[in-house]
Amino acid sequence: MPDKWMTIAAAAATLDVHPRTIERRIAAGKVETCRADDGQVQVLVNVPDEPAPASPSPDPAFETVRELAQDQVSLATGSASALVKFAQADAERARGELLLIREEATRARQGARLAWSAVALMAASVCVAVGWTSHRVAQADAQVQSLKTSAAEVERSARQLLSDRDTARQQIEASKIAEANATGRLAAYVEQAKLQSAKRPATQPTNVFQRIAAAITGD
């Protein structure tokens, strides 16, 4: 019996079965298939060399029922095997996904630790910066207060010096005036002594001013 590629309808007619039977055999993997150039699915069928002789052909309905029963058994067996394979594949995928999830969880925990470490370091840096800034601000305030106190002292000293300067100036002016008055009086006494000396004979001065005038003039 040679093998021949033909369409599903032709194979069903050749084998004297329903086309659904050919499709079930294809689904069960009992028949090889390919796709022709025109896009139709073809099956590889064992074509008999000559028609069967006198033996009566089986009833198509009975053949279809028998094929259906075999297909159901094959489908059930294949389905169970497929279910087992699918379950095993699902278990492998689940195991792989679980490993991936565990790895991702480990990386996430490590990332969280790193993030918390960075946050703690940043918080410590901020605390140190705030403390140093507060200390510097306190020092600056103390320096400003000290400078204000020094400025007030300097201002008071300057005012005192200005007051002392003005007092000294006033004293100098008073001394100059007193000196001028004393010089004027002395000149007047000298003049008076000279006039008196010219009017009377030389005698000893009788008072202190006359004595001073005589000492100055040399009389």
TIRO-2110 file (N, C-alpha, C; in Angstrom, 1 decimal):
// TIRO-2110
0.9, -1.2, 0.0, N, 1, A
0.0, 0.0, 0.0, CA, 1, A
0.9, 1.2, 0.0, C, 1, A
0.9, 2.0, -1.1, N, 2, A
1.7, 3.2, -1.2, CA, 2, A
1.1, 4.3, -0.4, C, 2, A
2.0, 5.2, 0.1, N, 3, A
1.6, 6.4, 0.8, CA, 3, A
1.4, 7.5, -0.2, C, 3, A
0.3, 8.3, 0.0, N, 4, A
0.0, 9.4, -0.9, CA, 4, A
-0.5, 10.6, -0.1, C, 4, A
-0.1, 11.8, -0.5, N, 5, A
-0.6, 13.0, 0.1, CA, 5, A
-1.9, 13.4, -0.6, C, 5, A
-2.9, 13.7, 0.2, N, 6, A
-4.2, 14.1, -0.4, CA, 6, A
-4.9, 15.0, 0.7, C, 6, A
-5.9, 15.7, 0.2, N, 7, A
-6.7, 16.5, 1.1, CA, 7, A
-7.5, 15.7, 2.1, C, 7, A
-8.0, 16.4, 3.1, N, 8, A
-8.8, 15.6, 4.1, CA, 8, A
-10.0, 15.0, 3.5, C, 8, A
-10.7, 15.7, 2.6, N, 9, A
-11.9, 15.2, 2.0, CA, 9, A
-11.6, 14.0, 1.1, C, 9, A
-10.5, 14.1, 0.4, N, 10, A
-10.1, 13.0, -0.5, CA, 10, A
-9.7, 11.8, 0.3, C, 10, A
-8.9, 12.0, 1.4, N, 11, A
-8.5, 10.9, 2.3, CA, 11, A
-9.7, 10.2, 2.9, C, 11, A
-10.7, 11.0, 3.4, N, 12, A
-11.9, 10.5, 3.9, CA, 12, A
-12.7, 9.6, 2.9, C, 12, A
-12.7, 10.1, 1.6, N, 13, A
-13.4, 9.3, 0.6, CA, 13, A
-12.6, 8.0, 0.3, C, 13, A
-11.3, 8.2, 0.3, N, 14, A
-10.5, 7.0, 0.0, CA, 14, A
-10.6, 5.9, 1.0, C, 14, A
-10.5, 6.4, 2.3, N, 15, A
-10.6, 5.4, 3.4, CA, 15, A
-12.0, 5.1, 3.8, C, 15, A
-13.0, 5.7, 3.1, N, 16, A
-14.4, 5.5, 3.4, CA, 16, A
-14.8, 5.8, 4.8, C, 16, A
-14.3, 6.9, 5.3, N, 17, A
-14.7, 7.4, 6.7, CA, 17, A
-15.1, 8.8, 6.6, C, 17, A
-15.6, 9.3, 7.7, N, 18, A
-16.1, 10.7, 7.7, CA, 18, A
-14.9, 11.6, 7.8, C, 18, A
-14.9, 12.8, 7.3, N, 19, A
-13.8, 13.8, 7.4, CA, 19, A
-13.5, 14.1, 8.8, C, 19, A
-14.5, 14.1, 9.7, N, 20, A
-14.2, 14.4, 11.1, CA, 20, A
-13.2, 13.3, 11.7, C, 20, A
-13.4, 12.1, 11.2, N, 21, A
-12.5, 11.0, 11.7, CA, 21, A
-11.1, 11.3, 11.3, C, 21, A
-10.8, 11.8, 10.1, N, 22, A
-9.5, 12.2, 9.7, CA, 22, A
-9.0, 13.4, 10.5, C, 22, A
-9.8, 14.3, 10.8, N, 23, A
-9.4, 15.4, 11.7, CA, 23, A
-9.0, 15.0, 13.1, C, 23, A
-9.8, 14.0, 13.6, N, 24, A
-9.5, 13.5, 15.0, CA, 24, A
-8.2, 12.7, 14.9, C, 24, A
-8.0, 12.0, 13.9, N, 25, A
-6.7, 11.3, 13.8, CA, 25, A
-5.5, 12.3, 13.7, C, 25, A
-5.7, 13.4, 13.0, N, 26, A
-4.7, 14.4, 12.9, CA, 26, A
-4.4, 15.0, 14.3, C, 26, A
-5.5, 15.3, 15.1, N, 27, A
-5.4, 15.8, 16.4, CA, 27, A
-4.7, 14.9, 17.3, C, 27, A
-4.9, 13.6, 17.2, N, 28, A
-4.3, 12.6, 18.0, CA, 28, A
-2.9, 12.3, 17.6, C, 28, A
-2.4, 12.8, 16.4, N, 29, A
-1.1, 12.6, 16.0, CA, 29, A
-0.9, 11.3, 15.2, C, 29, A
-2.0, 10.7, 14.8, N, 30, A
-1.9, 9.4, 14.1, CA, 30, A
-1.6, 9.6, 12.6, C, 30, A
-1.8, 10.7, 12.1, N, 31, A
-1.6, 11.0, 10.7, CA, 31, A
-0.7, 12.2, 10.5, C, 31, A
0.2, 12.0, 9.5, N, 32, A
1.2, 13.1, 9.2, CA, 32, A
0.4, 14.1, 8.3, C, 32, A
0.7, 15.3, 8.5, N, 33, A
0.1, 16.4, 7.8, CA, 33, A
1.2, 17.3, 7.2, C, 33, A
0.8, 18.1, 6.2, N, 34, A
1.6, 19.2, 5.7, CA, 34, A
0.6, 20.2, 5.0, C, 34, A
1.2, 21.3, 4.6, N, 35, A
0.4, 22.3, 4.0, CA, 35, A
0.9, 22.5, 2.6, C, 35, A
-0.1, 22.4, 1.6, N, 36, A
0.3, 22.5, 0.2, CA, 36, A
0.5, 23.9, -0.2, C, 36, A
0.9, 24.1, -1.4, N, 37, A
1.2, 25.4, -1.9, CA, 37, A
0.0, 26.3, -1.9, C, 37, A
-1.2, 25.7, -2.2, N, 38, A
-2.4, 26.4, -2.2, CA, 38, A
-3.0, 26.7, -0.8, C, 38, A
-2.3, 26.3, 0.3, N, 39, A
-2.7, 26.6, 1.6, CA, 39, A
-3.5, 25.5, 2.3, C, 39, A
-4.0, 24.5, 1.5, N, 40, A
-4.8, 23.4, 2.1, CA, 40, A
-3.9, 22.4, 2.9, C, 40, A
-4.6, 21.9, 3.9, N, 41, A
-3.9, 20.9, 4.7, CA, 41, A
-4.0, 19.5, 4.0, C, 41, A
-2.9, 18.8, 3.9, N, 42, A
-2.9, 17.5, 3.3, CA, 42, A
-2.4, 16.5, 4.3, C, 42, A
-2.9, 15.2, 4.1, N, 43, A
-2.6, 14.1, 5.0, CA, 43, A
-1.9, 13.0, 4.2, C, 43, A
-1.0, 12.3, 4.9, N, 44, A
-0.4, 11.2, 4.3, CA, 44, A
-1.2, 9.9, 4.5, C, 44, A
-1.8, 9.3, 3.4, N, 45, A
-2.7, 8.2, 3.5, CA, 45, A
-2.1, 7.0, 2.8, C, 45, A
-2.3, 5.8, 3.4, N, 46, A
-1.9, 4.6, 2.8, CA, 46, A
-3.1, 4.2, 1.8, C, 46, A
-2.8, 4.3, 0.5, N, 47, A
-3.8, 4.1, -0.5, CA, 47, A
-3.7, 2.6, -0.9, C, 47, A
-4.8, 1.8, -0.9, N, 48, A
-4.7, 0.4, -1.3, CA, 48, A
-4.4, 0.3, -2.8, C, 48, A
-3.7, -0.7, -3.2, N, 49, A
-3.4, -0.9, -4.7, CA, 49, A
-4.6, -1.2, -5.5, C, 49, A
-5.5, -2.0, -5.0, N, 50, A
-6.7, -2.3, -5.7, CA, 50, A
-7.8, -2.5, -4.7, C, 50, A
-9.0, -2.3, -5.1, N, 51, A
-10.1, -2.4, -4.1, CA, 51, A
-10.2, -3.8, -3.5, C, 51, A
-10.8, -3.8, -2.3, N, 52, A
-10.9, -5.1, -1.7, CA, 52, A
-11.8, -6.0, -2.4, C, 52, A
-11.5, -7.3, -2.5, N, 53, A
-12.4, -8.2, -3.3, CA, 53, A
-13.8, -8.3, -2.8, C, 53, A
-14.2, -9.4, -2.5, N, 54, A
-15.6, -9.7, -2.3, CA, 54, A
-16.0, -9.4, -0.9, C, 54, A
-15.1, -9.1, 0.0, N, 55, A
-15.5, -9.0, 1.4, CA, 55, A
-16.4, -7.8, 1.5, C, 55, A
-17.4, -8.0, 2.2, N, 56, A
-18.4, -6.8, 2.4, CA, 56, A
-17.7, -5.7, 3.1, C, 56, A
-18.0, -4.5, 2.6, N, 57, A
-17.4, -3.3, 3.2, CA, 57, A
-18.2, -3.0, 4.5, C, 57, A
-17.4, -2.6, 5.5, N, 58, A
-18.0, -2.4, 6.9, CA, 58, A
-19.0, -1.2, 6.8, C, 58, A
-19.9, -1.2, 7.7, N, 59, A
-20.9, -0.1, 7.8, CA, 59, A
-20.2, 1.2, 8.1, C, 59, A
-20.4, 2.2, 7.3, N, 60, A
-19.7, 3.5, 7.6, CA, 60, A
-20.1, 4.0, 9.0, C, 60, A
-21.3, 3.8, 9.4, N, 61, A
-21.7, 4.3, 10.8, CA, 61, A
-21.0, 3.5, 11.9, C, 61, A
-20.9, 2.2, 11.7, N, 62, A
-20.2, 1.4, 12.7, CA, 62, A
-18.7, 1.8, 12.7, C, 62, A
-18.1, 2.0, 11.5, N, 63, A
-16.7, 2.4, 11.5, CA, 63, A
-16.5, 3.8, 12.1, C, 63, A
-17.5, 4.6, 11.9, N, 64, A
-17.3, 6.0, 12.5, CA, 64, A
-17.4, 5.9, 14.0, C, 64, A
-18.4, 5.0, 14.5, N, 65, A
-18.5, 4.8, 16.0, CA, 65, A
-17.3, 4.2, 16.6, C, 65, A
-16.7, 3.2, 15.9, N, 66, A
-15.5, 2.6, 16.4, CA, 66, A
-14.3, 3.6, 16.4, C, 66, A
-14.2, 4.4, 15.3, N, 67, A
-13.2, 5.4, 15.3, CA, 67, A
-13.3, 6.4, 16.4, C, 67, A
-14.6, 6.8, 16.6, N, 68, A
-14.9, 7.8, 17.7, CA, 68, A
-14.5, 7.2, 19.0, C, 68, A
-14.8, 5.9, 19.3, N, 69, A
-14.4, 5.3, 20.5, CA, 69, A
-12.9, 5.3, 20.7, C, 69, A
-12.2, 4.9, 19.6, N, 70, A
-10.8, 4.8, 19.7, CA, 70, A
-10.2, 6.2, 19.9, C, 70, A
-10.8, 7.2, 19.2, N, 71, A
-10.3, 8.5, 19.3, CA, 71, A
-10.5, 9.1, 20.8, C, 71, A
-11.7, 8.7, 21.3, N, 72, A
-12.0, 9.1, 22.7, CA, 72, A
-10.9, 8.5, 23.7, C, 72, A
-10.7, 7.2, 23.5, N, 73, A
-9.7, 6.6, 24.4, CA, 73, A
-8.3, 7.2, 24.2, C, 73, A
-7.9, 7.5, 22.9, N, 74, A
-6.6, 8.1, 22.6, CA, 74, A
-6.6, 9.5, 23.2, C, 74, A
-7.7, 10.2, 23.0, N, 75, A
-7.8, 11.6, 23.5, CA, 75, A
-7.7, 11.6, 25.1, C, 75, A
-8.4, 10.6, 25.7, N, 76, A
-8.3, 10.6, 27.2, CA, 76, A
-6.9, 10.2, 27.6, C, 76, A
-6.3, 9.2, 27.0, N, 77, A
-4.9, 8.9, 27.4, CA, 77, A
-4.0, 10.1, 27.1, C, 77, A
-4.1, 10.6, 25.9, N, 78, A
-3.3, 11.8, 25.6, CA, 78, A
-3.5, 13.0, 26.5, C, 78, A
-4.8, 13.1, 26.8, N, 79, A
-5.1, 14.3, 27.7, CA, 79, A
-4.5, 14.1, 29.1, C, 79, A
-4.6, 12.8, 29.6, N, 80, A
-4.0, 12.6, 30.9, CA, 80, A
-2.5, 12.8, 30.8, C, 80, A
-1.9, 12.3, 29.8, N, 81, A
-0.4, 12.5, 29.7, CA, 81, A
-0.1, 14.0, 29.5, C, 81, A
-0.9, 14.6, 28.7, N, 82, A
-0.7, 16.1, 28.5, CA, 82, A
-0.9, 16.9, 29.8, C, 82, A
-1.9, 16.4, 30.5, N, 83, A
-2.2, 17.1, 31.8, CA, 83, A
-1.0, 16.9, 32.8, C, 83, A
-0.5, 15.7, 32.8, N, 84, A
0.7, 15.4, 33.6, CA, 84, A
1.9, 16.3, 33.2, C, 84, A
2.1, 16.3, 31.9, N, 85, A
3.2, 17.1, 31.3, CA, 85, A
3.0, 18.6, 31.6, C, 85, A
1.7, 19.0, 31.4, N, 86, A
1.4, 20.4, 31.7, CA, 86, A
1.6, 20.7, 33.2, C, 86, A
1.2, 19.8, 34.0, N, 87, A
1.4, 20.0, 35.5, CA, 87, A
2.9, 20.1, 35.8, C, 87, A
3.7, 19.2, 35.2, N, 88, A
5.1, 19.2, 35.5, CA, 88, A
5.7, 20.5, 35.0, C, 88, A
5.3, 20.9, 33.8, N, 89, A
5.8, 22.1, 33.2, CA, 89, A
5.4, 23.3, 34.1, C, 89, A
4.1, 23.3, 34.6, N, 90, A
3.7, 24.4, 35.4, CA, 90, A
4.5, 24.4, 36.7, C, 90, A
4.7, 23.2, 37.3, N, 91, A
5.5, 23.1, 38.5, CA, 91, A
6.9, 23.7, 38.3, C, 91, A
7.6, 23.3, 37.2, N, 92, A
8.9, 23.8, 36.9, CA, 92, A
8.9, 25.4, 36.7, C, 92, A
7.8, 25.8, 36.0, N, 93, A
7.7, 27.3, 35.9, CA, 93, A
7.5, 28.0, 37.2, C, 93, A
6.6, 27.3, 38.0, N, 94, A
6.4, 27.9, 39.3, CA, 94, A
7.6, 27.9, 40.2, C, 94, A
8.4, 26.8, 40.1, N, 95, A
9.7, 26.7, 40.9, CA, 95, A
10.6, 27.8, 40.4, C, 95, A
10.7, 28.0, 39.1, N, 96, A
11.6, 29.0, 38.6, CA, 96, A
11.1, 30.4, 39.0, C, 96, A
9.8, 30.6, 38.9, N, 97, A
9.3, 31.9, 39.3, CA, 97, A
9.5, 32.2, 40.7, C, 97, A
9.4, 31.1, 41.6, N, 98, A
9.6, 31.3, 43.0, CA, 98, A
11.1, 31.7, 43.3, C, 98, A
12.0, 31.0, 42.5, N, 99, A
13.4, 31.4, 42.7, CA, 99, A
13.6, 32.8, 42.3, C, 99, A
13.0, 33.2, 41.2, N, 100, A
13.2, 34.6, 40.7, CA, 100, A
12.6, 35.6, 41.7, C, 100, A
11.4, 35.2, 42.3, N, 101, A
10.8, 36.1, 43.3, CA, 101, A
11.7, 36.2, 44.5, C, 101, A
12.3, 35.0, 44.9, N, 102, A
13.2, 35.1, 46.1, CA, 102, A
14.4, 35.9, 45.8, C, 102, A
15.0, 35.8, 44.6, N, 103, A
16.1, 36.6, 44.3, CA, 103, A
15.7, 38.1, 44.3, C, 103, A
14.5, 38.4, 43.7, N, 104, A
14.1, 39.8, 43.7, CA, 104, A
13.8, 40.3, 45.1, C, 104, A
13.3, 39.4, 45.9, N, 105, A
13.0, 39.8, 47.3, CA, 105, A
14.4, 40.1, 48.0, C, 105, A
15.4, 39.2, 47.8, N, 106, A
16.7, 39.5, 48.4, CA, 106, A
17.3, 40.8, 47.9, C, 106, A
17.2, 41.0, 46.6, N, 107, A
17.7, 42.3, 46.1, CA, 107, A
16.9, 43.5, 46.6, C, 107, A
15.6, 43.3, 46.8, N, 108, A
14.8, 44.4, 47.3, CA, 108, A
15.2, 44.7, 48.8, C, 108, A
15.5, 43.6, 49.6, N, 109, A
15.9, 43.8, 50.9, CA, 109, A
17.2, 44.5, 51.0, C, 109, A
18.2, 44.0, 50.1, N, 110, A
19.5, 44.7, 50.1, CA, 110, A
19.3, 46.1, 49.7, C, 110, A
18.5, 46.4, 48.7, N, 111, A
18.3, 47.8, 48.3, CA, 111, A
17.7, 48.6, 49.4, C, 111, A
16.7, 48.0, 50.1, N, 112, A
16.1, 48.7, 51.2, CA, 112, A
17.1, 49.0, 52.3, C, 112, A
18.0, 48.0, 52.6, N, 113, A
19.0, 48.3, 53.6, CA, 113, A
19.9, 49.4, 53.2, C, 113, A
20.3, 49.3, 51.9, N, 114, A
21.2, 50.4, 51.4, CA, 114, A
20.5, 51.8, 51.5, C, 114, A
19.2, 51.8, 51.1, N, 115, A
18.4, 53.0, 51.1, CA, 115, A
18.3, 53.5, 52.6, C, 115, A
18.0, 52.6, 53.5, N, 116, A
17.9, 53.1, 54.9, CA, 116, A
19.3, 53.5, 55.4, C, 116, A
20.3, 52.9, 55.0, N, 117, A
21.7, 53.3, 55.4, CA, 117, A
22.0, 54.7, 54.9, C, 117, A
21.6, 54.9, 53.6, N, 118, A
21.8, 56.2, 53.0, CA, 118, A
21.0, 57.3, 53.7, C, 118, A
19.7, 56.9, 54.1, N, 119, A
18.8, 57.9, 54.8, CA, 119, A
19.4, 58.2, 56.2, C, 119, A
19.9, 57.1, 56.9, N, 120, A
20.5, 57.4, 58.2, CA, 120, A
21.7, 58.3, 58.1, C, 120, A
22.6, 58.0, 57.1, N, 121, A
23.8, 58.8, 56.9, CA, 121, A
23.4, 60.3, 56.6, C, 121, A
22.4, 60.4, 55.7, N, 122, A
21.9, 61.8, 55.4, CA, 122, A
21.4, 62.5, 56.6, C, 122, A
20.6, 61.7, 57.4, N, 123, A
20.0, 62.3, 58.7, CA, 123, A
21.1, 62.7, 59.6, C, 123, A
22.2, 61.8, 59.8, N, 124, A
23.3, 62.2, 60.6, CA, 124, A
24.0, 63.4, 60.1, C, 124, A
24.2, 63.5, 58.8, N, 125, A
24.9, 64.6, 58.2, CA, 125, A
24.1, 65.9, 58.4, C, 125, A
22.7, 65.8, 58.3, N, 126, A
21.9, 67.0, 58.5, CA, 126, A
22.0, 67.4, 59.9, C, 126, A
21.9, 66.4, 60.9, N, 127, A
22.0, 66.8, 62.3, CA, 127, A
23.3, 67.5, 62.6, C, 127, A
24.4, 66.9, 62.1, N, 128, A
25.7, 67.5, 62.3, CA, 128, A
25.8, 68.9, 61.7, C, 128, A
25.2, 69.1, 60.5, N, 129, A
25.2, 70.4, 59.8, CA, 129, A
24.4, 71.4, 60.6, C, 129, A
23.2, 70.9, 61.1, N, 130, A
22.4, 71.8, 61.9, CA, 130, A
23.0, 72.2, 63.2, C, 130, A
23.7, 71.2, 63.9, N, 131, A
24.4, 71.5, 65.1, CA, 131, A
25.5, 72.5, 64.9, C, 131, A
26.3, 72.2, 63.8, N, 132, A
27.4, 73.1, 63.6, CA, 132, A
26.9, 74.5, 63.2, C, 132, A
25.9, 74.6, 62.4, N, 133, A
25.3, 75.9, 62.0, CA, 133, A
24.8, 76.6, 63.3, C, 133, A
24.1, 75.9, 64.2, N, 134, A
23.6, 76.5, 65.4, CA, 134, A
24.7, 77.0, 66.2, C, 134, A
25.8, 76.2, 66.3, N, 135, A
27.0, 76.6, 67.1, CA, 135, A
27.6, 77.9, 66.5, C, 135, A
27.7, 77.9, 65.2, N, 136, A
28.3, 79.0, 64.5, CA, 136, A
27.4, 80.3, 64.7, C, 136, A
26.1, 80.1, 64.6, N, 137, A
25.2, 81.2, 64.8, CA, 137, A
25.3, 81.7, 66.2, C, 137, A
25.4, 80.8, 67.2, N, 138, A
25.5, 81.2, 68.6, CA, 138, A
26.8, 82.0, 68.8, C, 138, A
27.9, 81.5, 68.2, N, 139, A
29.2, 82.2, 68.3, CA, 139, A
29.1, 83.6, 67.6, C, 139, A
28.4, 83.6, 66.5, N, 140, A
28.3, 84.9, 65.8, CA, 140, A
27.4, 85.9, 66.6, C, 140, A
26.4, 85.4, 67.2, N, 141, A
25.6, 86.2, 68.1, CA, 141, A
26.4, 86.8, 69.3, C, 141, A
27.2, 85.8, 69.9, N, 142, A
28.1, 86.3, 71.0, CA, 142, A
29.1, 87.3, 70.5, C, 142, A
29.7, 87.1, 69.3, N, 143, A
30.6, 88.0, 68.8, CA, 143, A
29.9, 89.4, 68.5, C, 143, A
28.7, 89.3, 68.0, N, 144, A
28.0, 90.6, 67.7, CA, 144, A
27.7, 91.3, 69.0, C, 144, A
27.3, 90.6, 70.0, N, 145, A
27.0, 91.2, 71.3, CA, 145, A
28.3, 91.8, 71.9, C, 145, A
29.4, 91.1, 71.8, N, 146, A
30.7, 91.6, 72.2, CA, 146, A
31.1, 92.8, 71.5, C, 146, A
30.9, 92.8, 70.1, N, 147, A
31.3, 93.9, 69.3, CA, 147, A
30.4, 95.1, 69.7, C, 147, A
29.1, 94.9, 69.9, N, 148, A
28.2, 95.9, 70.3, CA, 148, A
28.7, 96.5, 71.7, C, 148, A
29.0, 95.7, 72.6, N, 149, A
29.5, 96.2, 73.9, CA, 149, A
30.8, 97.0, 73.7, C, 149, A
31.7, 96.4, 72.9, N, 150, A
33.0, 97.2, 72.7, CA, 150, A
32.7, 98.5, 72.0, C, 150, A
31.8, 98.5, 71.0, N, 151, A
31.4, 99.7, 70.3, CA, 151, A
30.8, 100.7, 71.3, C, 151, A
30.0, 100.2, 72.2, N, 152, A
29.4, 101.2, 73.2, CA, 152, A
30.5, 101.7, 74.1, C, 152, A
31.4, 100.9, 74.5, N, 153, A
32.5, 101.3, 75.4, CA, 153, A
33.4, 102.4, 74.6, C, 153, A
33.7, 102.0, 73.4, N, 154, A
34.5, 103.0, 72.6, CA, 154, A
33.7, 104.3, 72.4, C, 154, A
32.4, 104.2, 72.2, N, 155, A
31.6, 105.4, 72.0, CA, 155, A
31.7, 106.3, 73.3, C, 155, A
31.5, 105.6, 74.5, N, 156, A
31.6, 106.3, 75.8, CA, 156, A
32.9, 106.9, 76.0, C, 156, A
34.0, 106.1, 75.6, N, 157, A
35.4, 106.7, 75.8, CA, 157, A
35.6, 107.9, 74.9, C, 157, A
35.0, 107.7, 73.7, N, 158, A
35.2, 108.9, 72.7, CA, 158, A
34.5, 110.1, 73.3, C, 158, A
33.2, 109.9, 73.8, N, 159, A
32.5, 111.0, 74.3, CA, 159, A
33.3, 111.6, 75.5, C, 159, A
33.8, 110.7, 76.4, N, 160, A
34.6, 111.2, 77.5, CA, 160, A
35.8, 112.0, 77.1, C, 160, A
36.5, 111.5, 76.0, N, 161, A
37.7, 112.2, 75.5, CA, 161, A
37.3, 113.5, 74.9, C, 161, A
36.1, 113.5, 74.2, N, 162, A
35.7, 114.8, 73.7, CA, 162, A
35.4, 115.8, 74.8, C, 162, A
34.7, 115.3, 75.8, N, 163, A
34.4, 116.1, 77.0, CA, 163, A
35.7, 116.6, 77.6, C, 163, A
36.6, 115.7, 77.8, N, 164, A
37.9, 116.1, 78.4, CA, 164, A
38.7, 117.1, 77.6, C, 164, A
38.6, 116.9, 76.2, N, 165, A
39.2, 117.8, 75.3, CA, 165, A
38.6, 119.2, 75.4, C, 165, A
37.2, 119.2, 75.5, N, 166, A
36.6, 120.5, 75.6, CA, 166, A
36.9, 121.2, 76.9, C, 166, A
37.0, 120.4, 78.0, N, 167, A
37.3, 120.9, 79.3, CA, 167, A
38.8, 121.5, 79.3, C, 167, A
39.7, 120.7, 78.7, N, 168, A
41.1, 121.2, 78.6, CA, 168, A
41.2, 122.5, 77.8, C, 168, A
40.4, 122.5, 76.7, N, 169, A
40.4, 123.7, 75.9, CA, 169, A
39.9, 124.9, 76.7, C, 169, A
38.8, 124.7, 77.4, N, 170, A
38.3, 125.7, 78.3, CA, 170, A
39.3, 126.2, 79.3, C, 170, A
40.0, 125.1, 79.9, N, 171, A
41.0, 125.5, 80.9, CA, 171, A
42.2, 126.2, 80.3, C, 171, A
42.6, 125.8, 79.1, N, 172, A
43.7, 126.5, 78.4, CA, 172, A
43.3, 128.0, 78.1, C, 172, A
42.1, 128.1, 77.6, N, 173, A
41.6, 129.5, 77.4, CA, 173, A
41.6, 130.3, 78.7, C, 173, A
41.1, 129.7, 79.7, N, 174, A
41.0, 130.4, 81.0, CA, 174, A
42.4, 130.7, 81.5, C, 174, A
43.4, 129.8, 81.3, N, 175, A
44.8, 130.0, 81.7, CA, 175, A
45.4, 131.1, 80.9, C, 175, A
45.1, 131.1, 79.6, N, 176, A
45.6, 132.2, 78.7, CA, 176, A
45.0, 133.5, 79.2, C, 176, A
43.7, 133.5, 79.5, N, 177, A
43.1, 134.8, 79.9, CA, 177, A
43.7, 135.2, 81.2, C, 177, A
43.9, 134.2, 82.2, N, 178, A
44.5, 134.6, 83.5, CA, 178, A
45.9, 135.0, 83.3, C, 178, A
46.7, 134.4, 82.4, N, 179, A
48.1, 134.8, 82.1, CA, 179, A
48.1, 136.2, 81.5, C, 179, A
47.2, 136.4, 80.6, N, 180, A
47.1, 137.8, 80.0, CA, 180, A
46.8, 138.8, 81.1, C, 180, A
45.9, 138.5, 81.9, N, 181, A
45.5, 139.4, 83.0, CA, 181, A
46.7, 139.7, 84.0, C, 181, A
47.3, 138.6, 84.3, N, 182, A
48.5, 138.7, 85.2, CA, 182, A
49.6, 139.5, 84.6, C, 182, A
49.8, 139.2, 83.2, N, 183, A
50.9, 140.0, 82.5, CA, 183, A
50.5, 141.5, 82.5, C, 183, A
49.2, 141.7, 82.2, N, 184, A
48.8, 143.2, 82.2, CA, 184, A
48.9, 143.8, 83.6, C, 184, A
48.5, 143.1, 84.6, N, 185, A
48.7, 143.7, 85.9, CA, 185, A
50.2, 143.9, 86.2, C, 185, A
51.0, 142.9, 85.9, N, 186, A
52.4, 143.1, 86.2, CA, 186, A
53.0, 144.3, 85.4, C, 186, A
52.6, 144.4, 84.2, N, 187, A
53.1, 145.5, 83.4, CA, 187, A
52.6, 146.9, 84.0, C, 187, A
51.4, 146.9, 84.5, N, 188, A
50.9, 148.1, 85.1, CA, 188, A
51.6, 148.4, 86.4, C, 188, A
51.9, 147.3, 87.2, N, 189, A
52.7, 147.6, 88.4, CA, 189, A
54.1, 148.1, 88.1, C, 189, A
54.7, 147.5, 87.1, N, 190, A
56.0, 147.9, 86.7, CA, 190, A
56.0, 149.4, 86.3, C, 190, A
55.1, 149.7, 85.5, N, 191, A
55.0, 151.1, 85.0, CA, 191, A
54.7, 152.0, 86.2, C, 191, A
53.9, 151.6, 87.1, N, 192, A
53.6, 152.4, 88.3, CA, 192, A
54.8, 152.5, 89.1, C, 192, A
55.6, 151.5, 89.3, N, 193, A
56.8, 151.5, 90.1, CA, 193, A
57.8, 152.4, 89.5, C, 193, A
57.9, 152.4, 88.2, N, 194, A
58.9, 153.3, 87.5, CA, 194, A
58.5, 154.7, 87.8, C, 194, A
57.2, 155.0, 87.6, N, 195, A
56.8, 156.4, 87.9, CA, 195, A
57.0, 156.8, 89.3, C, 195, A
56.8, 155.9, 90.2, N, 196, A
57.0, 156.3, 91.6, CA, 196, A
58.5, 156.5, 91.9, C, 196, A
59.3, 155.6, 91.3, N, 197, A
60.8, 155.7, 91.5, CA, 197, A
61.3, 157.0, 90.9, C, 197, A
60.7, 157.5, 89.8, N, 198, A
61.2, 158.7, 89.2, CA, 198, A
60.8, 159.9, 90.1, C, 198, A
59.7, 159.8, 90.9, N, 199, A
59.2, 161.0, 91.6, CA, 199, A
60.0, 161.1, 93.0, C, 199, A
60.5, 160.0, 93.6, N, 200, A
61.1, 160.1, 94.9, CA, 200, A
62.4, 159.4, 94.9, C, 200, A
63.2, 159.7, 95.9, N, 201, A
64.5, 159.1, 95.9, CA, 201, A
64.4, 157.6, 96.1, C, 201, A
65.6, 157.0, 95.8, N, 202, A
65.6, 155.6, 95.8, CA, 202, A
65.5, 155.1, 97.3, C, 202, A
64.5, 154.4, 97.5, N, 203, A
64.2, 153.8, 98.8, CA, 203, A
63.8, 152.3, 98.6, C, 203, A
63.7, 151.6, 99.7, N, 204, A
63.3, 150.2, 99.6, CA, 204, A
61.8, 150.1, 99.4, C, 204, A
61.4, 149.2, 98.5, N, 205, A
60.0, 149.1, 98.2, CA, 205, A
59.2, 148.7, 99.5, C, 205, A
58.0, 149.3, 99.6, N, 206, A
57.3, 149.1, 100.8, CA, 206, A
56.3, 147.9, 100.7, C, 206, A
55.9, 147.6, 99.5, N, 207, A
55.0, 146.4, 99.4, CA, 207, A
55.5, 145.4, 98.5, C, 207, A
54.8, 144.3, 98.4, N, 208, A
55.3, 143.1, 97.6, CA, 208, A
55.3, 143.4, 96.1, C, 208, A
54.3, 144.1, 95.6, N, 209, A
54.3, 144.4, 94.2, CA, 209, A
55.4, 145.3, 93.8, C, 209, A
55.7, 146.3, 94.7, N, 210, A
56.8, 147.2, 94.4, CA, 210, A
58.1, 146.5, 94.4, C, 210, A
58.3, 145.5, 95.3, N, 211, A
59.5, 144.7, 95.3, CA, 211, A
59.7, 143.9, 94.0, C, 211, A
58.5, 143.3, 93.6, N, 212, A
58.6, 142.5, 92.4, CA, 212, A
59.0, 143.4, 91.2, C, 212, A
58.4, 144.6, 91.2, N, 213, A
58.7, 145.5, 90.1, CA, 213, A
60.1, 146.0, 90.1, C, 213, A
60.6, 146.2, 91.3, N, 214, A
62.0, 146.6, 91.4, CA, 214, A
62.9, 145.5, 91.0, C, 214, A
62.6, 144.2, 91.4, N, 215, A
63.4, 143.1, 90.9, CA, 215, A
63.4, 142.9, 89.5, C, 215, A
62.3, 143.2, 88.8, N, 216, A
62.3, 143.1, 87.4, CA, 216, A
63.1, 144.2, 86.7, C, 216, A
62.9, 145.4, 87.2, N, 217, A
63.5, 146.5, 86.5, CA, 217, A
65.0, 146.7, 86.9, C, 217, A
65.4, 146.1, 88.0, N, 218, A
66.8, 146.1, 88.5, CA, 218, A
67.1, 147.3, 89.4, C, 218, A
66.0, 148.0, 89.8, N, 219, A
66.3, 149.2, 90.7, CA, 219, A
66.5, 148.7, 92.1, C, 219, A
END
